[in-house]
């Protein structure tokens, strides 16, 4: 019987162990997608305690705590940080086989050198030990990042963001690159007219122009796109249920936006046409400035109306959507490709049944200009677990080139989440190591060691070029 989470955790063969310890483990982290609050990095804050660091904003944990029968006051409510941590400690032993069981104990080990399992008995000791450390200068946010050998973090930012904290970080001379990502979702979410109009007003103000039609909307987006570019941004990101690719004319879109500005309700077809036009125009901007565009596809969001009305979005009430992906995805990519305006593109899938669909789709639009120009993005959200990571790697390997894969990202709101890269790397090395041990691929350690190092860091650094 193996010990839990020893040095060879998730590494089931000698070859896997070699690949991880000699190649994967030594590579820095290039975290090209996260939701980390950049203000906290700029101010180099210290957390008051481990409850604040772990549970504030972490909808992954809230979701499991609710499932464990924990009342809302201990998730998002007014309970103290320690009371919330106690409830998480009650929940952790019951998360066996959920990735949060592994993540929780990886984080305790990598940041705090704690090998005890978190449960109600160890709760107080672990809370006090971690909280005392987090208050020290050595555990400021920048030191937490530095301790994980992170070289780059991309945050997720709305076009109206001033980027003042990114500027401060750069001016302060911080060695880790902290760069913004351009996420214009609110500028195309026309389902809620009131919210959309409020947003358009803000976008017009910061762009110093009046938005009165579709062309002026795209002009404002272009102004902010350039502003982000001038401040180091090289990635656009879109969170969409699916890629929209309805046929439309310029006249169609102007009629639709006139209806929006006149506070008239849109049909489903009109909404899809508007989103099709918007995504196409932003795609053209991404190509013009040499950016990478990311599409996080397939979430069905805010399905619990009661909690959404009470708490808003991003509170653990989203789920895997059940959409028809193939035709719209092909049309969207093809429309940009026809005019030679298809930027480097990363497609993230959320429904595991569509892995082969995504992995085969990217091959249609590789054009020889850059290795792996169109990427099947790493396992995301509900698929960020052992089986999800395996399935994504297997689909990409069999239908594309694993060698050029850009690897993992945290997609996290927590500064303690960087061991997720280790988790991914161990799984990757185990897959390759098993294939070698079974004689399915040659034991060419120079080639495979290079491939592992590339997937862990080099490919992403070369792909995004930031």
C-alpha positions, 0 to 999 in steps of 0.5 A, a space after each residue: 500500500 502506497 502512502 498518501 501523497 508521497 513524492 510519487 503521488 499519481 506517478 505509477 511507474 518508474 518512467 513516470 517518476 523520472 519524467 516528472 522529477 527530472 523534467 516537469 517539476 523543474 519548469 516554471 509556471 506560465 499561468 495564462 488564464 486566472 481570475 486573481 484580483 490584481 489589486 491584491 497583487 499590486 498592494 502585496 497584501 497579507 491575508 488575515 487567516 487561512 479562512 480568508 485566503 481559501 474560502 472568500 470567493 471560492 465557489 468550488 468549495 461553497 458548492 461542496 459545502 452546500 452539498 454537505 448540508 452546510 448552511 449558506 451563512 458559512 459559505 457566503 454569509 456573515 459567519 466568521 472566517 474561522 467558523 467558515 473554515 470549521 465547516 470546510 474542515 468538516 466537509 473535506 473528509 467527505 470530498 474523497 475522490 473529488 479533486 478538492 481533496 487533493 488540491 486542499 492537501 497539496 496546498 497545505 503541503 506546498 505552502 505550509 509544510 503540513 502533512 496532516 489531513 484536514 478534518 474537525 480534529 486537526 482544524 484548529 491546529 491547522 488554522 492557527 499555524 497557517 494563519 500565523 504564517 500568512 500574517 508574516 512578510 514571507 507570506 505576502 501575496 508576492 512571496 506566495 507567487 514567487 515561492 511557486 516559481 511563477 513567471 507570468 499571471 494573466 488576470 481577467 479584465 473588463 474593457 472598462 478596467 483602468 488597469 491602474 493596478 497592472 500599471 502599478 505592478 509594472 512601475 514597482 518593478 515586480 519581476 513576475 509579469 502580471 498582465 491583463 486579459 481583455 474580456 468583453 462579454 458584457 458588451 455583447 450580453 444583450 439578453 438583459 437590456 437594462 444591464 446592457 445599456 448601463 454597461 454601454 454608457 460606461 463603455 462610452 464614457 471611458 472611450 470618450 464617445 457616444 455609442 449610438 449604433 453598432 459601428 460606434 460600439 465596435 469603435 469603442 471596443 477598438 479604443 479599449 482593445 488598443 489601450 489594453 494592448 498598450 498596457 501589455 495585453 495580448 489575450 482576449 477571452 470570451 465566456 460563451 455558451 456556444 460560438 455564435 455564427 448566424 448569417 447577418 447583414 450590416 442592416 440586420 445588426 443596425 436594426 437590432 442595436 436600434 431596438 436595444 437602444 430603444 429598449 425593445 425586446 429581442 428575439 432569440 434569433 436577433 440575440 444570436 445575430 448580434 452576438 455573431 457580429 460582435 464576436 466576429 468583429 472582436 476576432 478581427 481586432 484580435 488578429 489585427 493586433 496579433 493577439 491570442 483569442 480564448 473561448 471558454 465554451 459550454 457553461 449553463 450559468 446561474 441556473 439557481 434563480 433563488 441564489 442568483 437573485 440573492 447573491 449574484 453570479 459566480 457563487 457555484 450555481 453553474 453547470 455543464 451545458 448541453 449545446 450543439 457545438 460543431 456547426 456554429 464553431 466551424 462557421 465562426 472559425 471559417 468566417 474569420 479564416 476566409 478573410 485570413 483574419 483568424 488569430 491564434 485561438 484556444 478552445 476550452 470545452 466543458 462537456 466531456 462528450 465533445 472532447 473529440 469534436 474540439 480535438 478534431 475541429 482544431 485540425 481544420 484551421 491549422 495553417 502552417 504559420 505557427 505550430 499548434 496555432 489553433 489549440 484544444 485548451 486544457 481541462 476546465 472547471 468541471 473537467 479539471 480533475 484526474 479523469 477530465 485531464 486524462 480524457 482531454 490529453 487522450 483526445 488531443 493526442 489521438 486527433 492532433 499533436 500533443 507535442 505542441 499543447 500549451 499545457 495547464 492554467 489555474 483558472 482560479 480566484 485563489 492565490 493558493 491554487 498554483 499546485 494545480 499545475 503540479 497536479 496536471 504535470 503529474 497526471 501528464 507524466 503518468 500517462 506518458 510513462 505508462 505508454 512507455 512501460 507498455 511499449 506503446 511509445 519508444 523510451 526516447 527520454 530526450 524526445 519525451 523529456 523535451 515534450 514534457 518540458 514544452 507542455 509544462 512551460 515552453 509551449 505556452 511561453 512561445 505561443 503567447 509571447 508575452 
